[in-house]
């Protein structure tokens, strides 16, 4: 069963267009999520990004355990490049170099999915 997760990025006012372009031009990470032993343990199913005044949100739909998804995403060159380029547009500095710094950012920026409602006949497959 898939789950949705989101991150919020407080961005500097006036940088919204630049952040939109960063999202639009970001590369695609590997969709298969592997565990420490190299076996496939999940998949990245969908990504959405929203940018508004002073805030950007990235939502991902995944099939697999969140800690392994987070570890997988942190190893993806496309994600690392996006995060590096986004840094200059954020209102708060963050440490994405050390594991503890990255973990602190993701804990603070993470958002809980509280509703995923679909029209009858369009429910996600179990």
N, CA, C and O atoms as a printed pandas DataFrame, in Angstrom:
     atom_number atom_name residue_name chain_id  residue_number  x_coord  y_coord  z_coord
0              1         N          UNK        A               1    0.843   -1.182    0.000
1              2        CA          UNK        A               1    0.000    0.000    0.000
2              3         C          UNK        A               1    0.889    1.246    0.000
3              4         O          UNK        A               1    1.853    1.323    0.762
4              5         N          UNK        A               2    0.571    2.199   -0.837
5              6        CA          UNK        A               2    1.386    3.404   -0.942
6              7         C          UNK        A               2    1.002    4.422    0.131
7              8         O          UNK        A               2   -0.107    4.406    0.665
8              9         N          UNK        A               3    1.952    5.303    0.429
9             10        CA          UNK        A               3    1.727    6.390    1.372
10            11         C          UNK        A               3    2.280    7.679    0.770
11            12         O          UNK        A               3    3.180    7.657   -0.069
12            13         N          UNK        A               4    1.723    8.798    1.218
13            14        CA          UNK        A               4    2.164   10.118    0.791
14            15         C          UNK        A               4    2.947   10.774    1.919
15            16         O          UNK        A               4    2.597   10.632    3.090
16            17         N          UNK        A               5    4.007   11.490    1.563
17            18        CA          UNK        A               5    4.816   12.245    2.511
18            19         C          UNK        A               5    5.127   13.590    1.867
19            20         O          UNK        A               5    5.213   13.690    0.643
20            21         N          UNK        A               6    5.294   14.622    2.687
21            22        CA          UNK        A               6    5.581   15.948    2.142
22            23         C          UNK        A               6    6.615   16.666    2.987
23            24         O          UNK        A               6    6.763   16.406    4.181
24            25         N          UNK        A               7    7.322   17.572    2.340
25            26        CA          UNK        A               7    8.281   18.457    3.002
26            27         C          UNK        A               7    7.913   19.886    2.664
27            28         O          UNK        A               7    7.507   20.198    1.545
28            29         N          UNK        A               8    8.065   20.748    3.659
29            30        CA          UNK        A               8    7.839   22.169    3.407
30            31         C          UNK        A               8    9.178   22.896    3.404
31            32         O          UNK        A               8   10.065   22.607    4.207
32            33         N          UNK        A               9    9.298   23.831    2.496
33            34        CA          UNK        A               9   10.498   24.632    2.363
34            35         C          UNK        A               9   10.096   26.099    2.484
35            36         O          UNK        A               9    9.552   26.651    1.528
36            37         N          UNK        A              10   10.342   26.755    3.626
37            38        CA          UNK        A              10   10.090   28.195    3.704
38            39         C          UNK        A              10   11.097   28.913    2.797
39            40         O          UNK        A              10   12.307   28.794    2.991
40            41         N          UNK        A              11   10.598   29.650    1.818
41            42        CA          UNK        A              11   11.484   30.305    0.852
42            43         C          UNK        A              11   11.375   31.822    0.962
43            44         O          UNK        A              11   10.372   32.368    1.424
44            45         N          UNK        A              12   12.434   32.476    0.525
45            46        CA          UNK        A              12   12.473   33.941    0.546
46            47         C          UNK        A              12   11.422   34.490   -0.405
47            48         O          UNK        A              12   11.267   34.005   -1.526
48            49         N          UNK        A              13   10.708   35.501    0.052
49            50        CA          UNK        A              13    9.725   36.153   -0.801
50            51         C          UNK        A              13   10.452   36.757   -2.005
51            52         O          UNK        A              13   11.522   37.352   -1.875
52            53         N          UNK        A              14    9.853   36.589   -3.149
53            54        CA          UNK        A              14   10.453   37.070   -4.383
54            55         C          UNK        A              14   11.242   35.995   -5.114
55            56         O          UNK        A              14   11.646   36.195   -6.259
56            57         N          UNK        A              15   11.465   34.856   -4.464
57            58        CA          UNK        A              15   12.224   33.782   -5.118
58            59         C          UNK        A              15   11.309   32.686   -5.665
59            60         O          UNK        A              15   11.787   31.647   -6.121
60            61         N          UNK        A              16   10.013   32.913   -5.621
61            62        CA          UNK        A              16    9.060   31.875   -6.026
62            63         C          UNK        A              16    9.278   31.393   -7.461
63            64         O          UNK        A              16    9.242   30.190   -7.718
64            65         N          UNK        A              17    9.501   32.307   -8.388
65            66        CA          UNK        A              17    9.682   31.900   -9.792
66            67         C          UNK        A              17   10.950   31.068   -9.962
67            68         O          UNK        A              17   10.952   30.079  -10.695
68            69         N          UNK        A              18   12.018   31.464   -9.291
69            70        CA          UNK        A              18   13.273   30.700   -9.371
70            71         C          UNK        A              18   13.083   29.302   -8.785
71            72         O          UNK        A              18   13.607   28.329   -9.328
72            73         N          UNK        A              19   12.344   29.194   -7.690
73            74        CA          UNK        A              19   12.100   27.892   -7.062
74            75         C          UNK        A              19   11.218   27.027   -7.960
75            76         O          UNK        A              19   11.438   25.820   -8.064
76            77         N          UNK        A              20   10.232   27.626   -8.602
77            78        CA          UNK        A              20    9.402   26.875   -9.555
78            79         C          UNK        A              20   10.285   26.261  -10.642
79            80         O          UNK        A              20   10.128   25.090  -10.988
80            81         N          UNK        A              21   11.204   27.050  -11.171
81            82        CA          UNK        A              21   12.090   26.556  -12.223
82            83         C          UNK        A              21   13.003   25.446  -11.711
83            84         O          UNK        A              21   13.274   24.482  -12.427
84            85         N          UNK        A              22   13.478   25.580  -10.471
85            86        CA          UNK        A              22   14.308   24.505   -9.908
86            87         C          UNK        A              22   13.531   23.194   -9.868
87            88         O          UNK        A              22   14.051   22.148  -10.254
88            89         N          UNK        A              23   12.290   23.251   -9.402
89            90        CA          UNK        A              23   11.472   22.040   -9.370
90            91         C          UNK        A              23   11.245   21.496  -10.783
91            92         O          UNK        A              23   11.414   20.303  -11.031
92            93         N          UNK        A              24   10.862   22.380  -11.699
93            94        CA          UNK        A              24   10.564   21.943  -13.069
94            95         C          UNK        A              24   11.766   21.306  -13.757
95            96         O          UNK        A              24   11.612   20.371  -14.543
96            97         N          UNK        A              25   12.959   21.811  -13.462
97            98        CA          UNK        A              25   14.163   21.348  -14.138
98            99         C          UNK        A              25   14.940   20.297  -13.345
99           100         O          UNK        A              25   15.999   19.845  -13.783
100          101         N          UNK        A              26   14.423   19.912  -12.195
101          102        CA          UNK        A              26   15.147   18.918  -11.395
102          103         C          UNK        A              26   15.123   17.561  -12.089
103          104         O          UNK        A              26   14.177   17.225  -12.802
104          105         N          UNK        A              27   16.173   16.801  -11.868
105          106        CA          UNK        A              27   16.280   15.480  -12.482
106          107         C          UNK        A              27   15.385   14.468  -11.787
107          108         O          UNK        A              27   14.808   14.738  -10.733
108          109         N          UNK        A              28   15.284   13.306  -12.397
109          110        CA          UNK        A              28   14.458   12.229  -11.846
110          111         C          UNK        A              28   15.331   11.238  -11.097
111          112         O          UNK        A              28   16.272   10.688  -11.670
112          113         N          UNK        A              29   15.037   11.003   -9.833
113          114        CA          UNK        A              29   15.796    9.989   -9.096
114          115         C          UNK        A              29   15.405    8.583   -9.554
115          116         O          UNK        A              29   14.417    8.404  -10.266
116          117         N          UNK        A              30   16.182    7.605   -9.143
117          118        CA          UNK        A              30   15.865    6.215   -9.418
118          119         C          UNK        A              30   14.581    5.858   -8.690
119          120         O          UNK        A              30   14.436    6.150   -7.503
120          121         N          UNK        A              31   13.646    5.228   -9.397
121          122        CA          UNK        A              31   12.339    4.951   -8.818
122          123         C          UNK        A              31   12.337    3.748   -7.887
123          124         O          UNK        A              31   11.534    3.696   -6.956
124          125         N          UNK        A              32   13.213    2.784   -8.116
125          126        CA          UNK        A              32   13.264    1.623   -7.233
126          127         C          UNK        A              32   14.065    1.967   -5.991
127          128         O          UNK        A              32   15.149    2.544   -6.075
128          129         N          UNK        A              33   13.519    1.607   -4.835
129          130        CA          UNK        A              33   14.165    1.862   -3.550
130          131         C          UNK        A              33   14.766    0.552   -3.073
131          132         O          UNK        A              33   14.076   -0.461   -2.958
132          133         N          UNK        A              34   16.065    0.586   -2.799
133          134        CA          UNK        A              34   16.745   -0.616   -2.354
134          135         C          UNK        A              34   17.161   -0.489   -0.894
135          136         O          UNK        A              34   17.445    0.603   -0.402
136          137         N          UNK        A              35   17.189   -1.623   -0.221
137          138        CA          UNK        A              35   17.645   -1.676    1.157
138          139         C          UNK        A              35   19.150   -1.802    1.207
139          140         O          UNK        A              35   19.809   -1.830    0.168
140          141         N          UNK        A              36   19.708   -1.880    2.420
141          142        CA          UNK        A              36   21.162   -1.993    2.581
142          143         C          UNK        A              36   21.756   -3.204    1.854
143          144         O          UNK        A              36   22.923   -3.183    1.463
144          145         N          UNK        A              37   20.953   -4.257    1.675
145          146        CA          UNK        A              37   21.441   -5.462    1.003
146          147         C          UNK        A              37   21.291   -5.394   -0.517
147          148         O          UNK        A              37   21.657   -6.340   -1.215
148          149         N          UNK        A              38   20.753   -4.280   -1.041
149          150        CA          UNK        A              38   20.600   -4.114   -2.474
150          151         C          UNK        A              38   19.288   -4.626   -3.044
151          152         O          UNK        A              38   19.014   -4.434   -4.228
152          153         N          UNK        A              39   18.476   -5.272   -2.223
153          154        CA          UNK        A              39   17.191   -5.782   -2.698
154          155         C          UNK        A              39   16.167   -4.653   -2.788
155          156         O          UNK        A              39   16.179   -3.729   -1.974
156          157         N          UNK        A              40   15.287   -4.732   -3.774
157          158        CA          UNK        A              40   14.234   -3.729   -3.935
158          159         C          UNK        A              40   13.227   -3.878   -2.800
159          160         O          UNK        A              40   12.673   -4.955   -2.583
160          161         N          UNK        A              41   12.998   -2.773   -2.075
161          162        CA          UNK        A              41   12.070   -2.786   -0.937
162          163         C          UNK        A              41   10.912   -1.809   -1.133
163          164         O          UNK        A              41   10.035   -1.698   -0.276
164          165         N          UNK        A              42   10.912   -1.107   -2.259
165          166        CA          UNK        A              42    9.837   -0.154   -2.508
166          167         C          UNK        A              42   10.068    0.613   -3.791
167          168         O          UNK        A              42   11.036    0.393   -4.518
168          169         N          UNK        A              43    9.124    1.539   -4.047
169          170        CA          UNK        A              43    9.199    2.357   -5.263
170          171         C          UNK        A              43    8.716    3.770   -4.980
171          172         O          UNK        A              43    7.800    3.998   -4.190
172          173         N          UNK        A              44    9.360    4.701   -5.647
173          174        CA          UNK        A              44    8.887    6.078   -5.680
174          175         C          UNK        A              44    7.836    6.123   -6.781
175          176         O          UNK        A              44    8.155    5.912   -7.951
176          177         N          UNK        A              45    6.581    6.398   -6.415
177          178        CA          UNK        A              45    5.468    6.309   -7.362
178          179         C          UNK        A              45    5.102    7.636   -8.011
179          180         O          UNK        A              45    4.742    7.674   -9.188
180          181         N          UNK        A              46    5.190    8.721   -7.255
181          182        CA          UNK        A              46    4.787   10.026   -7.786
182          183         C          UNK        A              46    5.434   11.137   -6.978
183          184         O          UNK        A              46    5.728   10.977   -5.793
184          185         N          UNK        A              47    5.647   12.259   -7.636
185          186        CA          UNK        A              47    6.159   13.455   -6.970
186          187         C          UNK        A              47    5.332   14.640   -7.438
187          188         O          UNK        A              47    5.040   14.774   -8.626
188          189         N          UNK        A              48    4.955   15.496   -6.501
189          190        CA          UNK        A              48    4.271   16.751   -6.823
190          191         C          UNK        A              48    4.992   17.874   -6.086
191          192         O          UNK        A              48    5.519   17.672   -4.992
192          193         N          UNK        A              49    5.011   19.042   -6.687
193          194        CA          UNK        A              49    5.597   20.208   -6.045
194          195         C          UNK        A              49    4.622   21.378   -6.171
195          196         O          UNK        A              49    3.981   21.572   -7.205
196          197         N          UNK        A              50    4.532   22.136   -5.108
197          198        CA          UNK        A              50    3.672   23.313   -5.065
198          199         C          UNK        A              50    4.520   24.483   -4.572
199          200         O          UNK        A              50    5.303   24.331   -3.634
200          201         N          UNK        A              51    4.369   25.641   -5.197
201          202        CA          UNK        A              51    5.088   26.836   -4.772
202          203         C          UNK        A              51    4.084   27.962   -4.644
203          204         O          UNK        A              51    3.320   28.241   -5.568
204          205         N          UNK        A              52    4.096   28.603   -3.494
205          206        CA          UNK        A              52    3.242   29.754   -3.238
206          207         C          UNK        A              52    4.080   30.853   -2.607
207          208         O          UNK        A              52    5.305   30.749   -2.550
208          209         N          UNK        A              53    3.445   31.873   -2.148
209          210        CA          UNK        A              53    4.157   33.004   -1.570
210          211         C          UNK        A              53    4.899   32.577   -0.310
211          212         O          UNK        A              53    4.283   32.270    0.711
212          213         N          UNK        A              54    6.215   32.560   -0.390
213          214        CA          UNK        A              54    7.045   32.260    0.765
214          215         C          UNK        A              54    7.111   30.794    1.163
215          216         O          UNK        A              54    7.649   30.478    2.224
216          217         N          UNK        A              55    6.580   29.885    0.346
217          218        CA          UNK        A              55    6.568   28.477    0.738
218          219         C          UNK        A              55    6.545   27.567   -0.477
219          220         O          UNK        A              55    5.848   27.827   -1.457
220          221         N          UNK        A              56    7.317   26.501   -0.395
221          222        CA          UNK        A              56    7.276   25.437   -1.402
222          223         C          UNK        A              56    7.014   24.132   -0.666
223          224         O          UNK        A              56    7.461   23.944    0.466
224          225         N          UNK        A              57    6.291   23.242   -1.312
225          226        CA          UNK        A              57    5.963   21.934   -0.743
226          227         C          UNK        A              57    6.277   20.880   -1.797
227          228         O          UNK        A              57    5.899   21.018   -2.960
228          229         N          UNK        A              58    6.967   19.833   -1.379
229          230        CA          UNK        A              58    7.184   18.677   -2.259
230          231         C          UNK        A              58    6.496   17.489   -1.611
231          232         O          UNK        A              58    6.750   17.177   -0.447
232          233         N          UNK        A              59    5.631   16.831   -2.358
233          234        CA          UNK        A              59    4.918   15.645   -1.869
234          235         C          UNK        A              59    5.329   14.456   -2.730
235          236         O          UNK        A              59    5.436   14.558   -3.952
236          237         N          UNK        A              60    5.557   13.327   -2.062
237          238        CA          UNK        A              60    5.910   12.113   -2.789
238          239         C          UNK        A              60    5.000   10.974   -2.359
239          240         O          UNK        A              60    4.638   10.853   -1.189
240          241         N          UNK        A              61    4.641   10.145   -3.324
241          242        CA          UNK        A              61    3.896    8.921   -3.033
242          243         C          UNK        A              61    4.889    7.778   -3.175
243          244         O          UNK        A              61    5.555    7.640   -4.201
244          245         N          UNK        A              62    4.979    6.961   -2.131
245          246        CA          UNK        A              62    5.938    5.868   -2.129
246          247         C          UNK        A              62    5.278    4.570   -1.700
247          248         O          UNK        A              62    4.256    4.549   -1.013
248          249         N          UNK        A              63    5.900    3.504   -2.130
249          250        CA          UNK        A              63    5.550    2.179   -1.658
250          251         C          UNK        A              63    6.806    1.671   -0.974
251          252         O          UNK        A              63    7.778    1.312   -1.639
252          253         N          UNK        A              64    6.791    1.639    0.344
253          254        CA          UNK        A              64    7.962    1.204    1.100
254          255         C          UNK        A              64    8.096    1.984    2.390
255          256         O          UNK        A              64    7.435    3.007    2.570
256          257         N          UNK        A              65    8.950    1.509    3.296
257          258        CA          UNK        A              65    9.112    2.158    4.607
258          259         C          UNK        A              65    9.824    3.513    4.493
259          260         O          UNK        A              65   10.826    3.635    3.789
260          261         N          UNK        A              66    9.300    4.520    5.186
261          262        CA          UNK        A              66    9.818    5.883    5.091
262          263         C          UNK        A              66   11.312    5.990    5.400
263          264         O          UNK        A              66   12.007    6.703    4.675
264          265         N          UNK        A              67   11.849    5.333    6.423
265          266        CA          UNK        A              67   13.299    5.467    6.661
266          267         C          UNK        A              67   14.142    5.002    5.471
267          268         O          UNK        A              67   15.166    5.610    5.163
268          269         N          UNK        A              68   13.720    3.937    4.808
269          270        CA          UNK        A              68   14.471    3.481    3.632
270          271         C          UNK        A              68   14.277    4.418    2.451
271          272         O          UNK        A              68   15.194    4.619    1.655
272          273         N          UNK        A              69   13.078    4.996    2.336
273          274        CA          UNK        A              69   12.814    5.974    1.273
274          275         C          UNK        A              69   13.718    7.189    1.477
275          276         O          UNK        A              69   14.352    7.659    0.532
276          277         N          UNK        A              70   13.779    7.697    2.710
277          278        CA          UNK        A              70   14.602    8.873    3.007
278          279         C          UNK        A              70   16.080    8.590    2.715
279          280         O          UNK        A              70   16.772    9.423    2.129
280          281         N          UNK        A              71   16.551    7.428    3.122
281          282        CA          UNK        A              71   17.948    7.066    2.864
282          283         C          UNK        A              71   18.206    6.985    1.359
283          284         O          UNK        A              71   19.230    7.461    0.868
284          285         N          UNK        A              72   17.275    6.383    0.643
285          286        CA          UNK        A              72   17.394    6.260   -0.818
286          287         C          UNK        A              72   17.461    7.635   -1.469
287          288         O          UNK        A              72   18.327    7.892   -2.304
288          289         N          UNK        A              73   16.545    8.513   -1.085
289          290        CA          UNK        A              73   16.494    9.843   -1.701
290          291         C          UNK        A              73   17.774   10.625   -1.412
291          292         O          UNK        A              73   18.251   11.372   -2.267
292          293         N          UNK        A              74   18.329   10.457   -0.216
293          294        CA          UNK        A              74   19.544   11.206    0.138
294          295         C          UNK        A              74   20.748   10.778   -0.691
295          296         O          UNK        A              74   21.721   11.525   -0.797
296          297         N          UNK        A              75   20.694    9.591   -1.276
297          298        CA          UNK        A              75   21.801    9.100   -2.109
298          299         C          UNK        A              75   21.638    9.464   -3.580
299          300         O          UNK        A              75   22.552    9.228   -4.370
300          301         N          UNK        A              76   20.519   10.023   -3.961
301          302        CA          UNK        A              76   20.245   10.316   -5.367
302          303         C          UNK        A              76   20.922   11.624   -5.791
303          304         O          UNK        A              76   20.669   12.667   -5.188
304          305         N          UNK        A              77   21.781   11.584   -6.823
305          306        CA          UNK        A              77   22.471   12.806   -7.263
306          307         C          UNK        A              77   21.498   13.917   -7.672
307          308         O          UNK        A              77   21.774   15.095   -7.447
308          309         N          UNK        A              78   20.370   13.549   -8.268
309          310        CA          UNK        A              78   19.397   14.557   -8.709
310          311         C          UNK        A              78   18.794   15.289   -7.513
311          312         O          UNK        A              78   18.573   16.499   -7.564
312          313         N          UNK        A              79   18.536   14.561   -6.458
313          314        CA          UNK        A              79   17.977   15.164   -5.244
314          315         C          UNK        A              79   19.031   16.036   -4.565
315          316         O          UNK        A              79   18.729   17.143   -4.120
316          317         N          UNK        A              80   20.240   15.547   -4.486
317          318        CA          UNK        A              80   21.326   16.325   -3.863
318          319         C          UNK        A              80   21.544   17.643   -4.609
319          320         O          UNK        A              80   21.725   18.688   -3.983
320          321         N          UNK        A              81   21.528   17.597   -5.935
321          322        CA          UNK        A              81   21.732   18.807   -6.735
322          323         C          UNK        A              81   20.573   19.792   -6.519
323          324         O          UNK        A              81   20.795   20.993   -6.370
324          325         N          UNK        A              82   19.349   19.279   -6.504
325          326        CA          UNK        A              82   18.191   20.132   -6.264
326          327         C          UNK        A              82   18.319   20.815   -4.901
327          328         O          UNK        A              82   18.150   22.030   -4.796
328          329         N          UNK        A              83   18.613   20.043   -3.871
329          330        CA          UNK        A              83   18.722   20.599   -2.518
330          331         C          UNK        A              83   19.832   21.647   -2.446
331          332         O          UNK        A              83   19.681   22.663   -1.768
332          333         N          UNK        A              84   20.932   21.407   -3.133
333          334        CA          UNK        A              84   22.044   22.357   -3.154
334          335         C          UNK        A              84   21.616   23.674   -3.803
335          336         O          UNK        A              84   21.901   24.748   -3.274
336          337         N          UNK        A              85   20.936   23.592   -4.943
337          338        CA          UNK        A              85   20.501   24.798   -5.644
338          339         C          UNK        A              85   19.398   25.536   -4.884
339          340         O          UNK        A              85   19.302   26.761   -4.959
340          341         N          UNK        A              86   18.582   24.803   -4.167
341          342        CA          UNK        A              86   17.482   25.411   -3.418
342          343         C          UNK        A              86   17.979   26.219   -2.221
343          344         O          UNK        A              86   17.323   27.168   -1.792
344          345         N          UNK        A              87   19.125   25.843   -1.691
345          346        CA          UNK        A              87   19.662   26.429   -0.458
346          347         C          UNK        A              87   19.621   27.960   -0.455
347          348         O          UNK        A              87   19.227   28.561    0.545
348          349         N          UNK        A              88   20.016   28.587   -1.542
349          350        CA          UNK        A              88   20.096   30.056   -1.592
350          351         C          UNK        A              88   18.719   30.736   -1.487
351          352         O          UNK        A              88   18.632   31.930   -1.201
352          353         N          UNK        A              89   17.657   29.971   -1.719
353          354        CA          UNK        A              89   16.308   30.544   -1.702
354          355         C          UNK        A              89   15.571   30.315   -0.381
355          356         O          UNK        A              89   14.460   30.815   -0.201
356          357         N          UNK        A              90   16.170   29.576    0.532
357          358        CA          UNK        A              90   15.511   29.256    1.800
358          359         C          UNK        A              90   15.652   30.389    2.803
359          360         O          UNK        A              90   16.652   31.107    2.809
360          361         N          UNK        A              91   14.641   30.544    3.652
361          362        CA          UNK        A              91   14.689   31.590    4.675
362          363         C          UNK        A              91   15.521   31.186    5.881
363          364         O          UNK        A              91   15.981   32.045    6.633
364          365         N          UNK        A              92   15.718   29.887    6.072
365          366        CA          UNK        A              92   16.499   29.392    7.209
366          367         C          UNK        A              92   17.615   28.492    6.696
367          368         O          UNK        A              92   17.374   27.610    5.873
368          369         N          UNK        A              93   18.851   28.716    7.187
369          370        CA          UNK        A              93   19.926   27.818    6.773
370          371         C          UNK        A              93   19.702   26.424    7.358
371          372         O          UNK        A              93   19.020   26.267    8.371
372          373         N          UNK        A              94   20.275   25.431    6.719
373          374        CA          UNK        A              94   20.152   24.062    7.203
374          375         C          UNK        A              94   21.440   23.321    6.894
375          376         O          UNK        A              94   22.197   23.719    6.009
376          377         N          UNK        A              95   21.679   22.270    7.606
377          378        CA          UNK        A              95   22.868   21.444    7.424
378          379         C          UNK        A              95   22.462   20.177    6.690
379          380         O          UNK        A              95   21.880   19.265    7.278
380          381         N          UNK        A              96   22.776   20.127    5.399
381          382        CA          UNK        A              96   22.462   18.928    4.622
382          383         C          UNK        A              96   23.720   18.101    4.373
383          384         O          UNK        A              96   23.689   17.137    3.608
384          385         N          UNK        A              97   24.831   18.476    5.018
385          386        CA          UNK        A              97   26.097   17.777    4.822
386          387         C          UNK        A              97   26.239   16.607    5.789
387          388         O          UNK        A              97   26.677   15.522    5.406
388          389         N          UNK        A              98   25.864   16.836    7.043
389          390        CA          UNK        A              98   25.996   15.769    8.040
390          391         C          UNK        A              98   24.684   14.999    8.153
391          392         O          UNK        A              98   23.614   15.570    7.943
392          393         N          UNK        A              99   24.753   13.708    8.485
393          394        CA          UNK        A              99   23.523   12.930    8.669
394          395         C          UNK        A              99   22.610   13.522    9.749
395          396         O          UNK        A              99   21.391   13.551    9.579
396          397         N          UNK        A             100   23.192   13.994   10.858
397          398        CA          UNK        A             100   22.368   14.575   11.918
398          399         C          UNK        A             100   21.684   15.853   11.462
399          400         O          UNK        A             100   20.521   16.086   11.794
400          401         N          UNK        A             101   22.394   16.687   10.702
401          402        CA          UNK        A             101   21.802   17.919   10.195
402          403         C          UNK        A             101   20.678   17.645    9.223
403          404         O          UNK        A             101   19.621   18.271    9.295
404          405         N          UNK        A             102   20.900   16.718    8.318
405          406        CA          UNK        A             102   19.857   16.364    7.347
406          407         C          UNK        A             102   18.649   15.783    8.057
407          408         O          UNK        A             102   17.512   16.120    7.729
408          409         N          UNK        A             103   18.888   14.909    9.031
409          410        CA          UNK        A             103   17.782   14.304    9.787
410          411         C          UNK        A             103   16.977   15.384   10.518
411          412         O          UNK        A             103   15.748   15.336   10.541
412          413         N          UNK        A             104   17.673   16.354   11.111
413          414        CA          UNK        A             104   16.986   17.445   11.824
414          415         C          UNK        A             104   16.122   18.256   10.863
415          416         O          UNK        A             104   14.993   18.620   11.193
416          417         N          UNK        A             105   16.661   18.543    9.658
417          418        CA          UNK        A             105   15.867   19.285    8.684
418          419         C          UNK        A             105   14.617   18.516    8.297
419          420         O          UNK        A             105   13.520   19.076    8.295
420          421         N          UNK        A             106   14.769   17.240    7.969
421          422        CA          UNK        A             106   13.621   16.462    7.507
422          423         C          UNK        A             106   12.592   16.261    8.617
423          424         O          UNK        A             106   11.394   16.183    8.342
424          425         N          UNK        A             107   13.043   16.177    9.859
425          426        CA          UNK        A             107   12.080   16.070   10.962
426          427         C          UNK        A             107   11.291   17.365   11.116
427          428         O          UNK        A             107   10.087   17.337   11.371
428          429         N          UNK        A             108   11.960   18.484   10.962
429          430        CA          UNK        A             108   11.285   19.779   11.094
430          431         C          UNK        A             108   10.395   20.077    9.892
431          432         O          UNK        A             108    9.293   20.604   10.045
432          433         N          UNK        A             109   10.874   19.738    8.699
433          434        CA          UNK        A             109   10.165   20.097    7.462
434          435         C          UNK        A             109    9.084   19.090    7.080
435          436         O          UNK        A             109    8.225   19.394    6.253
436          437         N          UNK        A             110    9.113   17.893    7.673
437          438        CA          UNK        A             110    8.160   16.854    7.312
438          439         C          UNK        A             110    6.731   17.224    7.675
439          440         O          UNK        A             110    6.477   17.865    8.695
440          441         N          UNK        A             111    5.819   16.814    6.835
441          442        CA          UNK        A             111    4.397   17.087    7.047
442          443         C          UNK        A             111    3.649   15.765    7.062
443          444         O          UNK        A             111    3.982   14.842    6.319
444          445         N          UNK        A             112    2.643   15.682    7.909
445          446        CA          UNK        A             112    1.850   14.461    8.045
446          447         C          UNK        A             112    0.679   14.474    7.071
447          448         O          UNK        A             112   -0.037   15.469    6.962
448          449         N          UNK        A             113    0.492   13.383    6.377
449          450        CA          UNK        A             113   -0.664   13.238    5.491
450          451         C          UNK        A             113   -1.872   12.909    6.357
451          452         O          UNK        A             113   -1.879   11.895    7.054
452          453         N          UNK        A             114   -2.878   13.747    6.316
453          454        CA          UNK        A             114   -4.072   13.523    7.130
454          455         C          UNK        A             114   -5.312   13.214    6.293
455          456         O          UNK        A             114   -6.354   12.859    6.843
456          457         N          UNK        A             115   -5.208   13.347    4.960
457          458        CA          UNK        A             115   -6.353   13.053    4.107
458          459         C          UNK        A             115   -5.882   12.744    2.687
459          460         O          UNK        A             115   -5.053   13.462    2.126
460          461         N          UNK        A             116   -6.408   11.694    2.127
461          462        CA          UNK        A             116   -6.172   11.350    0.723
462          463         C          UNK        A             116   -7.497   10.785    0.216
463          464         O          UNK        A             116   -7.706    9.572    0.226
464          465         N          UNK        A             117   -8.359   11.643   -0.213
465          466        CA          UNK        A             117   -9.709   11.261   -0.638
466          467         C          UNK        A             117   -9.752   11.164   -2.151
467          468         O          UNK        A             117   -9.263   12.048   -2.853
468          469         N          UNK        A             118  -10.341   10.084   -2.650
469          470        CA          UNK        A             118  -10.453    9.871   -4.092
470          471         C          UNK        A             118  -11.904    9.607   -4.459
471          472         O          UNK        A             118  -12.698    9.131   -3.647
472          473         N          UNK        A             119  -12.219    9.922   -5.679
473          474        CA          UNK        A             119  -13.573    9.659   -6.196
474          475         C          UNK        A             119  -13.813    8.156   -6.268
475          476         O          UNK        A             119  -12.870    7.395   -6.484
476          477         N          UNK        A             120  -15.052    7.717   -6.093
477          478        CA          UNK        A             120  -15.357    6.288   -6.217
478          479         C          UNK        A             120  -14.845    5.741   -7.547
479          480         O          UNK        A             120  -15.005    6.369   -8.594
480          481         N          UNK        A             121  -14.236    4.576   -7.490
481          482        CA          UNK        A             121  -13.696    3.971   -8.692
482          483         C          UNK        A             121  -12.257    4.389   -8.976
483          484         O          UNK        A             121  -11.634    3.850   -9.890
484          485         N          UNK        A             122  -11.718    5.336   -8.213
485          486        CA          UNK        A             122  -10.342    5.813   -8.419
486          487         C          UNK        A             122   -9.490    5.587   -7.184
487          488         O          UNK        A             122   -8.471    6.253   -7.000
488          489         N          UNK        A             123   -9.895    4.661   -6.345
489          490        CA          UNK        A             123   -9.129    4.360   -5.141
490          491         C          UNK        A             123   -7.805    3.725   -5.550
491          492         O          UNK        A             123   -7.712    3.049   -6.574
492          493         N          UNK        A             124   -6.790    3.954   -4.733
493          494        CA          UNK        A             124   -5.492    3.349   -4.993
494          495         C          UNK        A             124   -5.593    1.851   -4.763
495          496         O          UNK        A             124   -6.317    1.397   -3.876
496          497         N          UNK        A             125   -4.869    1.093   -5.559
497          498        CA          UNK        A             125   -4.859   -0.370   -5.410
498          499         C          UNK        A             125   -4.187   -0.742   -4.111
499          500         O          UNK        A             125   -3.193   -0.130   -3.719
500          501         N          UNK        A             126   -4.724   -1.739   -3.446
501          502        CA          UNK        A             126   -4.130   -2.179   -2.175
502          503         C          UNK        A             126   -3.050   -3.189   -2.408
503          504         O          UNK        A             126   -2.439   -3.671   -1.454
